[in-house]
Amino acid sequence: MLALGLQHGRVMLVHEATGKVKWESAPNFLCVSSVAMSPNGRFVASVSSNTEHWTLWDAVSGAVNRVGATHDGTAGCICRADRNNMARRLLEHGCPALAHTTTLNAVVFSPCGSKLVT
């Protein structure tokens, strides 16, 4: 299988030998920066740099399994918020909320598939 990021935020899974589309997500306003297939073929991950979000898709059905975002100052966070009430630029050392503080440009699964790295 081959995972593709397309125009208008679409993600598609295609059988590379036949070119047959297994599933395609609905279009949206997001810009897909990168896609990755898990080593076991169970999941497809995508990142969208213009919204600083990542999405984990079920490779069989194409359904969204999980969506994550950059650091937002929640989840037990000890960071100070900036004037827009966002902590992304004021991340404190020792913060328990591990996440990005800027845009996402790439995504990859660890070789064993247990971790998703953005």
N, C-alpha and C positions, 0 to 999 in steps of 0.2 A: 504494500500500500504506500501511497505517496500523499503527504499532507501538503496542501497549497493555501497560501494567503492570497486573496484576490481583491479586486477593486471593491469599494463600498463596504469594506469590513467583512466580506464573505470569507469563510473557511470551507475548504472542500477536501474530501478524501477520495482518491482515485486509485483504481487498481492499475499499477504501472505497466503490466504486460498487455492488458486489453484496452486500457483507456476508459473503462467503464466507471462512471461516477457512482460511488457508494452512497454518499450524502453530501449535501451542500447547505450551509447555514443561510439564514435569511439575511438580506442586505441590511446594513445599518450605517450610521454616520462615522463609525470608527475606522481608523487606518491601521490595518494589520501590518506590523513591522516584521514579525518573525513567527514561524510555526515549527513545531517539533513533534515527532512521534515517539511515544515511549518504547523502550526496548522490547517489551512484551506485546506491543501492538494494541494494548488496551485503551490508551488515551492519546489524544492530540492536544497539545498546548499551543496557545497563541498569545501574543502580546500586542497591545495597541498603544503606541507612543503618544498619540494626541490626547488620550484620556488617562494614561498611566495605569492601565488595568491589564491583568492577565486572565485568561479563560482556560479552563480544563474541560475538554469535550470527551464524551464517551465515543470511542472509535467505532463501535458497532452501530449505535443508533444516531449519533450526531447530536445527542442531547447535551446541554450544558451540565457538567458535573459540579463545577465549582468556579467561582469568580473571586479574584483577589485584587487588591489595590495597593497603592503605595502607602507609606506611613501617614496616618491621619491623626495621631495624638490620642488614640484610644487604646483599649486592651491593657490597662494598667500602666500606661505610659507616664513617664515622669518629665517629659519634655515641655518646654514653654511653647505657647502658641504665638504665632505672629499676628499681625493686625487683622488678618482674614480668618483668624481662629484655626489656622492650620499649623501643624508642628513640623512640616516637612523641611523647613530650612533651619530649624533650631533644635535639631536632634541632640539630646544630651548623652554623654558617655554613660553606659550602664543601663540604658533604656531596655526594658524587657520586650518591647514590640519590635521585632526584627523585620525590617522592610526597607524598600528604597525611599529615598528622599527626592528623587528626580525622575525623569522619564524612563520608560523601558524601551530598549531597542532590540533585544535578542532574548531567546529562550532556548533552553536545552535540558534534557533529562540526564541525570547521572547514569553511568553505565549499568548499574543494577536496577535503575528505574524508580528508586525509592525517594529521590529528591528532584525537585524542579528548580532550576536555577535561571534567574532573569538578570 
